[in-house]
Amino acid sequence: MKPWITVLAVALALGAFGSLGKHVAAASNGAQIYTTNCSSCHGAEGKGLGSAFPPLAGNADVNGPAKGIIHTVKYGLHGSISVNGQSFNGTMPPWSTTLSNADIAAVVTYIRSSWGNKGSAVTTSQVAAVKQ
């Protein structure tokens, strides 16, 4: 590996470039959290599964105001919802009992920036501010 690439990678990981480093680290952690906790239902590429688990890719709720998706990840969701004109009726567990606010911020940031989604990054303080 080129020495400048190593220096850049370390600088990004340490946040030497301000918020960019934090978002890179959050997205990286978020990918791991997603793979471990979310991909079995929403798929490795965020396409969802059957009529129970909606796609996250191209989902207006994922790309909309962060508060909504944060609430869903933190406190779960059950009952019928509509995503991209298709109905889904499943249950998503509340992750606030398993994941920290930092982990939720990381995974939501990952989801909002993957598979063509263009949502903004999410901070730990935003996650902490969302109440039941």
N, C-alpha and C positions, 0 to 999 in steps of 0.2 A: 504494500500500500504506500502511496506517496505520502511523505511526511506532512504536507500541508493539509491533506485530507484528514489525517489523524488529529491534527491540531484543531481543524474546523469541527470535527465530530465531538471532541472533548469540550470545546468552547460552547457548542450548542447544548450539550448535555448539562453543562454547568450554568447555562443561562447567560453567558457572556454577551449575548446579543439581545438582551432584554426579553420581552415576551415571546419572541420567536423561539428561543431555546425552550421556554416553558411549554409552548404548544407542541413542539416536536417531541419533547419528553412525554407530554400528556397523551399525544396520539399513539406513541409507541406503547406506553403502559396500557392505554385503552384497547389497543389491538389484542394484547394478551388477555386482558379481562374479558373482552368480547368473545374470544375464542373459547375461553374456559367456561363462561357462564351463559352466553347468549346464542352462540352459533348453532347449538343443537335444535333450537326452535326457529330462529330467524334465518338460519343458513349461513354458510361461510361467506357468501356474497350478498347477504342482506335481502334475499329474495323472498323470504317467508316460507311457510310450509302449509299446504292445504288450506282449509277454511278456518283453522284455529289460530295460526300465527301469521300476522300480516308482514308484508315486506317493509323493510326499513329504507331500502333504496327507492328514491323518488317519492318518499312519503311526505306529504305536506306538513304533517304534525312534527316530523323530525326536522324539517327545514324551517319551520315557523318559529315563533317565539320560544326561546329555550326553556322557559318556565314549564310549559306543557310536557315536554319530553322528560325533563328532570323529574316532575311529579310522577309520571308514569313509571320511570325506572325506580325511584325511591319508594313509592307506596303501592306499586302494582296496579293492575287493571283487570277487571272481569266484566263479562257481558258482551253484548253485540256492539261492534264498531264498524265503520266503513272507511276503507282506505282505497283510494284510486278507483272508486266506484264499485268495489267488491266488499261484501260483508264478511266479517270474521267474528267468531264467537268462541273465545278461549279465555284462559286465565294466565295472566302474567304475575309471578310472585313479587312481593315487595323486596327489593334488594337492599333497603336501608338496614335490615337486620344482619346482612352478610357483608356488604361492602361499605367502606368508609366514604365520607363525602368527597374526599380526594379521588378515590377509585371511581365513584359515580361521575365526577367531573371528567375524568380521563376517558371513560367508556362513552359518555355522551358526546364528548368532543370528537372521539374517533368515529362514532356513528354519523355525526353531523358533517363529517369531512370525507366520508368514504362513499364509494359506489355512485359517484356523480352528485351526491348531496353537497350543498353549499352553505350549510348553516355555520354560524360563528362558533368559536371555541367557547367552552364553558369553564368557569372558575369554581374552585371549592367554595368560595363565599356565596356564589349564586346558588349552589346546591344547598348550602346551609340555610339560606333564606327561604327556601320553598318548604312550606309547612303543610301538614295534612289537611 
